[in-house]
Amino acid sequence: MTSLTGLLATASRTATGFTTQIPLNWLQGRTAYGGLSSALALAAAKQVEADLPPLRSAQIAFIGPLAGAVSVTATRLRRGRNAAFVQADIVSDAGLGFRAIFVFMTALESKVALDAAPRADHAPPAADANLYTGPPEFFTGNFNFLDLRDAAGPSEWLRWGRLIELAGLDPEIELMAMGDALPPAAFKLFEKMTPLSSLTWQVNVLKPRPVTRDGWWLLHAATETAQNGYSSQRMRMWDADGVLVAEGMQGVAIFG
């Protein structure tokens, strides 16, 4: 199995990013796991300039399948006094498969100081918890998970997750790799396996360069609308201390 850290370490640098090979253990069906694509794109974006401020937002489009050899490129769109906008694309033999705009922003002096974000009251898994790890030929084999089934409704997920190998990984890249690790919330509405695919992902990072303990993040996804082959879902991510560090939305295609 190839870890995300190993994948980034062996990538071949180019003038605008890098090239690499999507390993089989990071595939989700016929395409790369969306969190992996997002992490690779962010890695390229962070190479554009050495002094980028913290990541605060990402707008992501999962345009087409990505597998095999890929080229990851990044371009600075604008760098102002406070914020930098960087576009990142991933292309395979099938063409453009991924595009993101990352927004990096420095902290500003402000008279506004509101933090009413809900805290998580669930403790991270104990050392002897019965964790789930997916099969090695599927992207979930790179993670440990623990579902909080009793705390989740019929169209939502609530799950602790962590990367199994994260030594030396940039915390912001870790965040993007973890943030999409849940199945779409609409998946819980079906009685049998039904194909679903994320189309877009909007992420807002609430804490600059968030980190957690022992790699554990609490992930939540919920949908209130799933019809006509489309679902919109809300997503949240807490650290091991119960602090909300990111929130977002996804548009999901339902094929059945």
BAPAKE-616986 format. One record per atom (N, C-alpha, C): y, x, z. Coordinates in Angstrom, 3 decimals, decimal comma. Each point is the difference from the previous one (the first is absolute). Layout:
PT       c2       c1       c3
PT        Y        X        Z
...
This chain:
PT       c2       c1       c3
PT   -1,198    0,835    0,000
PT    1,198   -0,835    0,000
PT    1,250    0,872    0,000
PT    1,006   -0,438   -0,739
PT    1,265    0,719   -0,069
PT    1,033   -0,741    0,840
PT    0,595    0,693    0,972
PT    1,030   -0,602    0,832
PT    1,323   -0,010   -0,751
PT    0,955   -0,791    0,498
PT    1,325   -0,026   -0,595
PT    0,666    1,371    0,130
PT   -0,167    0,639    1,152
PT    0,555    1,337    0,195
PT   -0,565    0,975   -1,030
PT   -1,332   -0,046   -0,207
PT   -0,627    0,873   -0,978
PT    0,437   -0,302   -1,413
PT    0,189   -1,266   -0,311
PT    0,428   -0,403   -1,336
PT    1,389    0,555   -0,304
PT    0,904   -0,089    0,967
PT    1,349    0,524   -0,208
PT    0,002    1,524   -0,064
PT   -0,867    0,638    0,796
PT   -0,031    1,464    0,030
PT   -0,499    0,598   -1,306
PT   -0,864   -0,717   -0,711
PT   -0,591    0,528   -1,227
PT    0,697   -0,506   -1,264
PT    1,045   -0,825    0,157
PT    0,723   -0,504   -1,169
PT    0,693    1,145   -0,721
PT    0,135   -0,125   -1,300
PT    0,645    1,021   -0,822
PT    1,467   -0,369   -0,211
PT    0,894    0,834    0,513
PT    1,421   -0,288   -0,087
PT    0,493    0,067   -1,440
PT    0,945   -0,863   -0,321
PT    0,682   -0,004   -1,285
PT    1,507    0,036    0,267
PT    0,781    0,030   -1,065
PT    1,453    0,071    0,162
PT    0,569   -1,252    0,646
PT   -0,701   -1,133   -0,150
PT    0,522   -1,266    0,518
PT   -0,927   -0,666    1,012
PT   -1,041    0,682    0,443
PT   -0,929   -0,600    0,946
PT   -1,299    0,768    0,060
PT   -1,115   -0,667   -0,302
PT   -1,290    0,677    0,008
PT   -1,027   -0,839   -0,746
PT   -1,114    0,636   -0,345
PT   -1,147   -0,698   -0,574
PT   -1,168    0,131    0,956
PT   -0,886   -0,999   -0,029
PT   -1,166    0,032    0,872
PT   -1,062   -0,936   -0,558
PT   -1,111   -0,068    0,680
PT   -1,120   -0,846   -0,398
PT   -0,263   -0,987    1,125
PT   -0,044   -1,290   -0,309
PT   -0,305   -1,006    1,017
PT   -1,484    0,076    0,320
PT   -0,380    0,390    1,225
PT   -1,423    0,095    0,333
PT   -0,653   -1,374    0,079
PT   -1,287   -0,045   -0,206
PT   -0,723   -1,271    0,060
PT    0,135   -0,658    1,364
PT    0,107    0,799    1,066
PT    0,051   -0,580    1,347
PT    1,379   -0,574    0,342
PT    0,948    0,031   -0,959
PT    1,290   -0,639    0,219
PT    0,215   -1,178   -0,949
PT   -1,054   -0,420   -0,689
PT    0,117   -1,129   -0,919
PT   -0,184   -1,324    0,738
PT    0,682   -1,010   -0,531
PT   -0,124   -1,376    0,469
PT   -0,342   -0,832   -1,231
PT   -1,294   -0,101   -0,286
PT   -0,404   -0,584   -1,271
PT    0,223    1,007   -1,114
PT    0,742   -0,388   -1,024
PT    0,224    0,900   -1,145
PT    1,315    0,744    0,087
PT    0,694   -0,113    1,109
PT    1,287    0,676    0,130
PT    0,111    0,687    1,347
PT    0,950    0,896    0,116
PT    0,240    0,692    1,266
PT    0,495   -0,983    1,051
PT   -0,404    0,223    1,231
PT    0,518   -0,774    1,126
PT    1,524    0,083    0,007
PT    0,658   -1,142    0,194
PT    1,447   -0,049   -0,103
PT    0,723    0,903    0,981
PT   -0,544    0,153    1,205
PT    0,615    0,900    0,971
PT   -0,081    1,450   -0,441
PT   -1,073    0,361   -0,686
PT   -0,109    1,367   -0,521
PT    1,040    0,234   -1,089
PT    0,106   -0,935   -0,948
PT    0,994    0,144   -1,062
PT    1,401    0,125    0,592
PT    0,290   -0,816    1,007
PT    1,320    0,031    0,633
PT    0,234    1,325    0,708
PT   -1,039    0,527    0,656
PT    0,126    1,285    0,694
PT    0,208    1,134   -0,992
PT   -0,725   -0,012   -1,117
PT    0,176    1,038   -1,018
PT    1,410   -0,062   -0,589
PT    0,465   -1,218   -0,278
PT    1,342   -0,153   -0,569
PT    1,061    0,496    0,977
PT   -0,170   -0,302    1,285
PT    0,966    0,465    0,991
PT   -0,023    1,523    0,116
PT   -1,184    0,581   -0,086
PT   -0,100    1,464    0,054
PT    0,798    0,638   -1,129
PT   -0,079   -0,575   -1,204
PT    0,774    0,520   -1,124
PT    1,495   -0,227    0,216
PT    0,351   -1,176    0,530
PT    1,413   -0,308    0,232
PT    0,623    0,964    1,001
PT   -0,756    0,393    1,016
PT    0,530    0,890    1,025
PT    0,158    1,437   -0,507
PT   -0,555    0,298   -1,182
PT    0,162    1,317   -0,591
PT    1,287    0,108   -0,842
PT    0,644   -1,135   -0,253
PT    1,185    0,013   -0,851
PT    1,114    0,813    0,633
PT    0,202   -0,169    1,307
PT    1,004    0,767    0,727
PT   -0,558    0,340    1,376
PT    0,303    1,182    0,475
PT   -0,598    0,483    1,249
PT    0,616   -0,621    1,238
PT    1,205   -0,538   -0,098
PT    0,713   -0,480    1,186
PT    0,176   -1,511    0,010
PT   -0,965   -0,731   -0,518
PT    0,097   -1,450   -0,005
PT    0,013   -0,546    1,425
PT    0,832   -1,007    0,278
PT   -0,033   -0,647    1,308
PT   -1,263   -0,852    0,143
PT   -0,180   -0,683    1,138
PT   -1,227   -0,784    0,207
PT   -0,179   -1,122   -1,018
PT   -1,248   -0,304   -0,303
PT   -0,344   -1,131   -0,864
PT    0,316   -1,304    0,736
PT    0,726   -0,903   -0,665
PT    0,334   -1,271    0,632
PT   -0,484   -1,209   -0,787
PT   -0,311    0,157   -1,287
PT   -0,430   -1,156   -0,781
PT   -0,753    0,455   -1,236
PT   -0,899   -0,870   -0,470
PT   -0,741    0,258   -1,239
PT   -0,220   -1,323   -0,718
PT    0,247    0,004   -1,297
PT   -0,289   -1,147   -0,863
PT   -1,048    0,463   -1,007
PT   -1,164   -0,618    0,048
PT   -1,166    0,514   -0,725
PT   -0,547   -1,064   -0,933
PT   -0,367    0,425   -1,208
PT   -0,670   -0,872   -0,966
PT   -1,325    0,633   -0,389
PT   -1,085   -0,742    0,210
PT   -1,333    0,436   -0,425
PT   -0,209   -0,542   -1,412
PT    0,303    0,811   -0,989
PT    0,129   -0,478   -1,377
PT   -1,347   -0,096   -0,710
PT   -0,867    0,965    0,219
PT   -1,286    0,003   -0,686
PT   -0,984    0,896    0,720
PT   -1,246    0,035   -0,470
PT   -1,023    0,802    0,674
PT    0,273    1,498   -0,099
PT   -0,350    0,705    1,069
PT    0,124    1,457    0,059
PT   -1,329    0,588    0,436
PT   -0,550    0,869   -0,810
PT   -1,257    0,675    0,328
PT   -0,053    1,292   -0,796
PT   -0,857    0,912    0,443
PT   -0,147    1,262   -0,707
PT    1,224    0,874    0,142
PT    0,322    0,743   -1,055
PT    1,144    0,910    0,010
PT    1,306   -0,797   -0,042
PT    0,934    0,367    0,861
PT    1,292   -0,685    0,039
PT    1,118    1,027    0,089
PT    1,159   -0,409   -0,492
PT    1,214    0,800    0,102
PT    0,985   -0,766    0,874
PT    0,501    0,656    1,044
PT    0,942   -0,616    0,936
PT    1,352    0,688   -0,191
PT    1,026   -0,766   -0,356
PT    1,315    0,575   -0,257
PT    1,047   -0,719    0,842
PT    1,081    0,705    0,300
PT    1,081   -0,589    0,787
PT    1,339    0,444   -0,565
PT    0,975   -0,911    0,067
PT    1,343    0,256   -0,536
PT    1,041   -0,514    0,979
PT    0,993    0,809    0,291
PT    1,106   -0,460    0,826
PT    0,871   -0,945   -0,810
PT    0,192   -1,209    0,514
PT    0,863   -0,960   -0,665
PT    1,445    0,149    0,451
PT    0,181    0,191    1,309
PT    1,349    0,190    0,530
PT   -0,098    0,606    1,391
PT    0,890    0,922    0,307
PT    0,115    0,566    1,345
PT    1,451   -0,144    0,431
PT    0,248   -0,881    0,963
PT    1,332   -0,177    0,542
PT    0,155    0,741    1,313
PT    1,073   -0,316    0,720
PT    0,230    0,671    1,277
PT   -1,041   -0,372    1,041
PT   -0,528   -1,220   -0,097
PT   -0,904   -0,491    1,040
PT   -1,409   -0,312   -0,495
PT   -0,138   -0,391   -1,249
PT   -1,293   -0,468   -0,504
PT   -0,368    0,686   -1,307
PT   -1,299    0,158   -0,183
PT   -0,533    0,553   -1,250
PT   -1,047   -0,967   -0,547
PT    0,096   -0,289   -1,299
PT   -0,952   -0,865   -0,683
PT   -0,838    0,872   -0,937
PT   -1,315   -0,085    0,141
PT   -0,910    0,808   -0,815
PT   -1,048   -0,916   -0,625
PT   -0,176    0,107   -1,301
PT   -1,047   -0,752   -0,695
PT   -1,220    0,881   -0,174
PT   -1,188   -0,573    0,216
PT   -1,253    0,723   -0,203
PT   -0,939   -0,845   -0,851
PT   -0,635    0,640   -0,981
PT   -0,948   -0,669   -0,898
PT   -1,345    0,716    0,058
PT   -1,062   -0,775   -0,223
PT   -1,331    0,584   -0,146
PT   -0,585   -0,505   -1,317
PT   -0,449    0,937   -0,827
PT   -0,524   -0,311   -1,328
PT   -1,409    0,557   -0,120
PT   -0,901   -0,783   -0,589
PT   -1,350    0,461   -0,315
PT   -0,226   -0,142   -1,498
PT   -1,219    0,215   -0,438
PT   -0,311   -0,162   -1,425
PT    0,267   -1,423   -0,481
PT   -0,038   -0,963    0,929
PT    0,247   -1,402   -0,356
PT    1,480   -0,327   -0,069
PT    0,871    0,956    0,336
PT    1,442   -0,231   -0,049
PT    0,603   -0,091    1,394
PT    1,219   -0,521    0,057
PT    0,708   -0,124    1,267
PT   -0,727   -0,982    0,913
PT   -0,370    0,469    1,193
PT   -0,731   -0,855    0,918
PT    0,739   -0,317    1,278
PT    1,075    0,755    0,287
PT    0,680   -0,149    1,293
PT    1,441    0,449   -0,145
PT    0,898   -0,751    0,621
PT    1,407    0,419    0,069
PT    0,564   -0,386    1,365
PT    0,756    0,901    0,586
PT    0,625   -0,262    1,295
PT    1,415    0,544    0,008
PT    0,844   -0,670    0,762
PT    1,312    0,537    0,334
PT    0,033    0,182    1,512
PT    0,184    1,234    0,424
PT    0,075    0,335    1,417
PT    1,460    0,212    0,380
PT    0,374   -0,518    1,154
PT    1,356    0,143    0,509
PT   -0,054    0,819    1,288
PT    0,687    1,118   -0,012
PT    0,097    0,872    1,164
PT    1,428   -0,104    0,535
PT    0,146   -0,158    1,318
PT    1,335   -0,227    0,538
PT    0,168    0,656    1,360
PT    1,133    0,638    0,185
PT    0,302    0,626    1,281
PT    0,531   -1,042    0,972
PT   -0,112    0,272    1,290
PT    0,520   -0,911    1,020
PT    1,519   -0,006   -0,034
PT    0,602   -1,180    0,212
PT    1,442   -0,163   -0,027
PT    0,505   -0,506    1,344
PT    1,212    0,383    0,350
PT    0,640   -0,564    1,185
PT    0,260   -1,487   -0,254
PT   -0,336   -0,848    0,987
PT    0,169   -1,435   -0,184
PT    0,254   -0,683    1,337
PT    0,824   -1,049   -0,027
PT    0,230   -0,808    1,194
PT   -1,108   -1,029    0,195
PT   -0,867   -0,141   -0,991
PT   -1,106   -0,951    0,076
PT   -1,228    0,701    0,575
PT   -0,575   -0,584    1,040
PT   -1,202    0,575    0,619
PT   -0,899   -1,135    0,456
PT   -0,796   -0,519   -0,905
PT   -0,910   -1,104    0,279
PT   -1,427    0,454   -0,230
PT   -0,862   -0,238    0,947
PT   -1,432    0,269   -0,178
PT   -0,773   -1,137    0,644
PT   -0,155   -1,088   -0,764
PT   -0,733   -1,170    0,469
PT   -1,370   -0,096   -0,655
PT   -0,470    1,108   -0,567
PT   -1,296   -0,004   -0,677
PT   -1,116   -0,260    1,004
PT   -0,995   -0,798   -0,372
PT   -1,092   -0,295    0,933
PT   -0,853    1,233    0,273
PT   -0,347    0,187    1,254
PT   -0,887    1,096    0,376
PT   -1,447   -0,496   -0,037
PT   -0,908    0,907   -0,272
PT   -1,429   -0,333    0,011
PT   -0,543    0,194    1,412
PT   -0,781   -0,951    0,463
PT   -0,553    0,095    1,356
PT   -1,504    0,285   -0,010
PT   -0,464    0,609   -1,078
PT   -1,420    0,350   -0,124
PT   -0,150    1,508    0,147
PT   -0,881    0,425    0,879
PT   -0,217    1,430    0,220
PT   -0,804    0,592   -1,146
PT    0,241    1,266   -0,344
PT   -0,814    0,663   -1,034
PT   -1,464    0,050    0,419
PT   -0,899    0,212   -0,948
PT   -1,425    0,046    0,324
PT   -0,327    1,065    1,049
PT   -0,906   -0,349    0,882
PT   -0,470    0,963    0,997
PT   -0,865    1,061   -0,675
PT   -0,204    1,093    0,717
PT   -0,764    1,119   -0,571
PT   -1,414   -0,418   -0,378
PT   -0,567   -0,990    0,704
PT   -1,371   -0,433   -0,276
PT   -0,055   -1,308   -0,787
PT    1,097   -0,386   -0,639
PT    0,038   -1,243   -0,767
PT   -0,938    0,071   -1,192
PT   -0,518   -1,153   -0,379
PT   -0,900   -0,102   -1,148
PT    0,849   -0,137   -1,268
PT    0,327    1,128   -0,601
PT    0,898    0,017   -1,142
PT   -0,742   -0,253   -1,304
PT    0,749   -0,501   -0,986
PT   -0,559   -0,214   -1,333
PT    0,543    1,053   -0,950
PT   -0,863    0,562   -0,809
PT    0,376    0,902   -1,080
PT   -0,713   -0,459   -1,262
PT    0,725   -0,090   -1,089
PT   -0,599   -0,482   -1,237
PT   -0,955    1,001   -0,608
PT   -0,710   -0,403   -1,052
PT   -0,936    0,898   -0,677
PT    0,736    1,161   -0,656
PT   -0,641    1,157   -0,120
PT    0,684    1,192   -0,527
PT    0,434   -0,133   -1,454
PT   -0,575   -0,924   -0,754
PT    0,380   -0,148   -1,402
PT    1,159   -0,982   -0,176
PT    0,580   -0,482    1,103
PT    1,105   -0,946   -0,056
PT    1,142    0,544    0,846
PT    1,242   -0,386   -0,312
PT    1,147    0,618    0,671
PT   -0,011   -0,207    1,509
PT   -0,610   -1,093    0,482
PT   -0,019   -0,245    1,445
PT   -0,827    1,028    0,759
PT   -0,808    0,804   -0,702
PT   -0,742    1,060    0,658
PT    0,892    1,107    0,537
PT    1,296   -0,025   -0,339
PT    0,945    0,992    0,499
PT    0,677   -0,435    1,300
PT   -0,371   -1,189    0,512
PT    0,686   -0,565    1,157
PT   -0,989   -0,400    1,097
PT    0,521   -0,071    1,221
PT   -0,646   -0,726    1,097
PT    0,777   -1,296    0,208
PT   -0,718   -1,098    0,278
PT    0,635   -1,296    0,219
PT   -0,589   -0,685    1,225
PT    0,808   -0,852    0,619
PT   -0,465   -0,910    1,037
PT    0,749   -1,309   -0,167
PT   -0,731   -1,073   -0,359
PT    0,613   -1,311   -0,193
PT    0,256   -0,678    1,336
PT    1,142   -0,674    0,089
PT    0,322   -0,852    1,145
PT   -0,159   -1,444   -0,464
PT   -1,250   -0,420   -0,123
PT   -0,307   -1,294   -0,619
PT    0,552   -1,169    0,802
PT   -0,076    0,063    1,302
PT    0,427   -1,124    0,834
PT    1,509   -0,197   -0,027
PT    0,742    1,016   -0,424
PT    1,468   -0,086   -0,010
PT    0,554   -0,328   -1,375
PT   -0,871   -0,166   -1,004
PT    0,443   -0,252   -1,377
PT   -0,340   -1,417   -0,419
PT    0,901   -0,619   -0,741
PT   -0,213   -1,351   -0,495
PT   -0,861   -0,030   -1,248
PT   -0,193   -1,199   -0,587
PT   -0,907   -0,143   -1,142
PT    0,494    0,641   -1,286
PT    1,281    0,324   -0,089
PT    0,509    0,648   -1,221
PT    0,807    1,245    0,358
PT   -0,499    0,758    0,977
PT    0,668    1,234    0,387
PT   -1,010    1,019    0,507
PT    0,390    1,271   -0,095
PT   -0,770    1,111    0,541
PT    0,806    0,674    1,099
PT   -0,695    0,469    1,020
PT    0,593    0,843    1,030
PT   -1,038    1,066    0,313
PT    0,327    1,243   -0,312
PT   -1,023    1,049    0,025
PT    0,621    1,337    0,365
PT   -0,637    0,706    0,935
PT    0,351    1,398    0,245
PT   -0,613    0,856   -1,095
PT    0,750    0,982   -0,468
PT   -0,519    0,882   -1,025
PT    0,548    1,402    0,151
PT   -0,767    0,969   -0,467
PT    0,469    1,384   -0,033
PT   -0,736    0,762   -1,087
PT    0,662    0,991   -0,552
PT   -0,646    0,923   -0,922
PT   -0,947    0,902    0,786
PT   -1,189    0,230   -0,526
PT   -0,957    0,862    0,693
PT    0,462    1,446   -0,024
PT    0,554    0,436   -1,121
PT    0,510    1,369   -0,117
PT    1,492   -0,052   -0,292
PT    0,809    0,440    0,964
PT    1,448   -0,032   -0,203
PT    0,694    1,271    0,474
PT   -0,760    1,023    0,347
PT    0,597    1,254    0,454
PT    0,925    0,566   -1,071
PT    1,225    0,332    0,393
PT    0,950    0,601   -0,914
PT    0,674   -0,957   -0,953
PT   -0,261   -1,304    0,125
PT    0,561   -0,973   -0,931
PT    1,415   -0,394    0,429
PT    0,910   -0,044   -0,956
PT    1,364   -0,445    0,252
PT   -0,036   -1,417    0,582
PT    0,705   -0,274    1,126
PT   -0,068   -1,323    0,633
PT    0,426   -1,145   -0,916
PT    0,983    0,226   -0,866
PT    0,424   -1,070   -0,893
PT   -1,054   -0,287   -1,065
PT   -0,678    1,037   -0,463
PT   -1,085   -0,191   -0,960
PT   -1,172   -0,700    0,674
PT   -0,276    0,358    1,250
PT   -1,042   -0,700    0,765
PT    0,327   -1,479    0,109
PT    1,265   -0,323    0,278
PT    0,426   -1,391    0,147
PT   -0,280   -0,798   -1,264
PT    0,338    0,557   -1,163
PT   -0,238   -0,707   -1,250
PT   -1,484   -0,134   -0,288
PT   -0,773    1,015    0,338
PT   -1,446   -0,064   -0,228
PT   -0,652   -1,063    0,858
PT    0,519   -0,215    1,221
PT   -0,582   -0,976    0,922
PT    0,494   -1,414   -0,264
PT    1,229   -0,129   -0,506
PT    0,659   -1,297   -0,024
PT   -0,675   -1,061   -0,837
PT   -0,809    0,394   -0,974
PT   -0,652   -0,956   -0,910
PT   -1,497   -0,105    0,264
PT   -0,433    0,432    1,189
PT   -1,439    0,115    0,256
PT   -0,695   -1,327    0,281
PT    0,749   -1,073    0,226
PT   -0,622   -1,303    0,226
PT   -0,345   -0,676   -1,327
PT   -1,065   -0,809   -0,029
PT   -0,204   -0,863   -1,165
PT    1,142   -1,017   -0,075
PT    0,286   -0,552   -1,180
PT    0,992   -1,075   -0,066
PT   -0,373   -1,146    0,938
PT    1,001   -0,586    0,653
PT   -0,276   -1,061    0,967
PT   -0,683   -1,196   -0,650
PT    0,295   -0,267   -1,277
PT   -0,611   -1,131   -0,695
PT   -1,507    0,152   -0,133
PT   -0,491    1,236    0,158
PT   -1,444    0,251   -0,091
PT   -0,770   -0,832    1,015
PT    0,601   -0,275    1,149
PT   -0,689   -0,748    1,049
PT   -0,159   -1,484   -0,328
PT    0,656   -0,465   -1,045
PT   -0,053   -1,417   -0,348
PT   -1,203   -0,347   -0,869
PT   -0,722    1,009   -0,489
PT   -1,080   -0,244   -0,948
PT   -1,359    0,031    0,682
PT   -0,908   -0,844   -0,471
PT   -1,348   -0,041    0,540
PT   -0,903    1,043   -0,637
PT    0,372    0,519   -1,148
PT   -0,782    1,034   -0,671
PT    0,963    1,065   -0,533
PT   -0,560    1,141   -0,382
PT    0,819    1,109   -0,501
PT    0,839   -0,460   -1,196
PT    1,293    0,234    0,093
PT    0,928   -0,375   -1,059
PT    0,925    1,173   -0,267
PT    0,135    0,426   -1,253
PT    0,877    1,146   -0,298
PT    1,465   -0,316    0,294
PT    0,680    0,934    0,651
PT    1,426   -0,066    0,253
PT    0,615    1,348   -0,341
PT    1,279    0,003   -0,317
PT    0,658    1,254   -0,357
PT    1,467   -0,049    0,393
PT    0,458    1,008    0,744
PT    1,412    0,079    0,358
PT    0,831    0,293   -1,244
PT    1,120   -0,701   -0,131
PT    0,904    0,184   -1,124
PT    1,235    0,805    0,390
PT    0,600   -0,374    1,117
PT    1,208    0,670    0,478
PT   -0,097    0,198    1,507
PT    0,791    0,945    0,507
PT    0,027    0,291    1,436
PT    1,394    0,486    0,362
PT    0,632   -0,710    0,909
PT    1,300    0,397    0,532
PT   -0,210    0,447    1,443
PT    0,427    1,210    0,328
PT   -0,172    0,557    1,341
PT    1,357    0,418    0,551
PT    0,313   -0,416    1,219
PT    1,172    0,488    0,714
PT   -0,470    0,749    1,237
PT    0,426    1,232    0,141
PT   -0,386    0,839    1,140
PT    1,073   -0,146    1,071
PT   -0,373   -0,503    1,165
PT    0,962   -0,357    1,037
PT    0,358    1,163    0,910
PT   -0,896    0,960    0,121
PT    0,231    1,174    0,840
PT   -0,080    1,248   -0,870
PT    1,010    0,866    0,048
PT   -0,030    1,206   -0,839
PT   -1,204    0,881    0,324
PT   -0,751    0,348   -1,026
PT   -1,156    0,889    0,109
PT   -0,913   -0,374    1,180
PT   -0,525   -1,219    0,023
PT   -0,817   -0,427    1,149
PT   -1,310    0,771    0,090
PT   -0,428    0,217    1,232
PT   -1,293    0,618    0,279
PT   -0,710   -0,868    1,040
PT   -1,291    0,249    0,184
PT   -0,774   -0,781    0,953
PT   -0,961    0,908    0,739
PT   -0,779   -0,573    0,919
PT   -0,963    0,770    0,779
PT   -1,395   -0,140   -0,594
PT   -0,675    1,140   -0,130
PT   -1,392    0,032   -0,466
PT   -0,181   -0,666   -1,362
PT    1,074   -0,090   -0,772
PT   -0,101   -0,537   -1,349
PT   -0,058   -1,509   -0,109
PT    0,069   -0,731    1,137
PT   -0,222   -1,448   -0,028
PT    1,268   -0,776   -0,341
PT   -0,146   -0,913   -0,969
PT    1,065   -0,939   -0,379
PT   -0,580   -1,411    0,040
PT    0,763   -0,943    0,518
PT   -0,413   -1,398   -0,002
PT    0,595   -0,673   -1,234
PT   -0,875   -0,538   -0,851
PT    0,400   -0,565   -1,286
PT   -0,150   -1,515    0,023
PT    0,966   -0,688   -0,580
PT   -0,027   -1,464   -0,040
PT    0,414   -0,472   -1,385
PT   -0,715   -0,982   -0,517
PT    0,352   -0,638   -1,267
PT   -0,289   -1,483    0,125
PT    0,917   -0,840   -0,488
PT   -0,169   -1,458    0,109
PT    0,616   -0,661   -1,219
PT   -0,666   -1,035   -0,493
PT    0,534   -0,785   -1,104
PT    0,074   -1,462    0,392
PT    1,046   -0,640   -0,459
PT    0,151   -1,445    0,183
PT   -0,007   -0,728   -1,332
PT   -0,040    0,783   -1,084
PT    0,004   -0,579   -1,346
PT   -1,000    0,735   -0,872
PT   -0,976   -0,730   -0,534
PT   -0,982    0,569   -0,926
PT   -0,427   -1,116   -0,941
PT    0,556   -0,001   -1,196
PT   -0,309   -1,055   -0,960
PT    0,352    0,476   -1,403
PT   -0,637   -0,654   -0,984
PT    0,242    0,336   -1,410
PT   -0,231    1,473   -0,300
PT   -0,972    0,600    0,688
PT   -0,356    1,386   -0,270
PT    0,959    1,023    0,554
PT    0,820   -0,413    0,984
PT    0,998    0,931    0,545
PT    0,195   -0,259    1,487
PT    0,151    1,083    0,755
PT    0,258   -0,098    1,430
PT    1,116    0,952    0,386
PT    0,848   -0,436    0,920
PT    1,018    0,859    0,596
PT   -0,374    0,204    1,465
PT    0,004    1,259    0,434
PT   -0,392    0,271    1,379
PT    1,018    0,887    0,701
PT    0,147   -0,232    1,303
PT    0,842    0,817    0,863
PT   -0,872    1,049    0,675
PT    0,573    1,178    0,233
PT   -0,768    1,113    0,559
PT    0,820    0,696    1,077
PT   -0,703    0,467    1,058
PT    0,648    0,752    1,066
PT   -0,908    1,139    0,448
PT    0,628    0,992    0,607
PT   -0,731    1,192    0,428
PT    0,619    0,513    1,296
PT   -0,824    0,122    1,052
PT    0,445    0,492    1,298
PT   -0,663    1,348    0,308
PT    0,676    0,807    0,831
PT   -0,628    1,231    0,468
PT   -0,868   -0,291    1,215
PT   -0,636    1,029    0,550
PT   -0,938   -0,186    1,102
PT    0,674   -0,464    1,275
PT    1,321    0,137    0,097
PT    0,742   -0,460    1,166
PT    0,540   -1,414   -0,171
PT   -0,343   -0,648   -1,099
PT    0,428   -1,372   -0,231
PT    1,364   -0,142   -0,631
PT    0,587    1,080   -0,501
PT    1,315   -0,034   -0,634
PT   -0,150   -0,318   -1,487
PT    0,722   -1,008   -0,469
PT   -0,030   -0,352   -1,418
PT    0,719    1,079   -0,799
PT   -0,715    0,622   -0,946
PT    0,573    1,122   -0,742
PT    0,240   -0,322   -1,469
PT   -0,650   -1,026   -0,535
PT    0,183   -0,351   -1,409
PT   -0,364   -1,459   -0,211
PT    0,647   -0,607   -0,964
PT   -0,347   -1,350   -0,400
PT    0,222   -0,141   -1,493
PT   -0,657   -0,998   -0,593
PT    0,120   -0,130   -1,438
PT   -0,588   -1,285   -0,518
PT   -0,076   -0,079   -1,327
PT   -0,585   -1,149   -0,679
PT   -0,778    0,493   -1,212
PT   -1,013   -0,766   -0,370
PT   -0,749    0,281   -1,220
PT   -0,184   -1,270   -0,800
PT    0,033    0,165   -1,326
PT   -0,439   -1,034   -0,906
PT   -1,408    0,337   -0,478
PT   -0,907   -0,980    0,066
PT   -1,427    0,257   -0,253
PT   -0,515   -0,973   -1,068
PT   -0,681    0,517   -1,006
PT   -0,658   -0,827   -1,006
PT   -1,386   -0,383    0,472
PT   -0,392   -1,275   -0,229
PT   -1,305   -0,512    0,416
PT   -0,746   -0,423   -1,273
PT   -1,145    0,607   -0,233
PT   -0,760   -0,263   -1,230
PT   -1,195   -0,907    0,283
PT    0,288   -1,221    0,425
PT   -1,089   -0,933    0,261
PT    0,373   -1,048    1,016
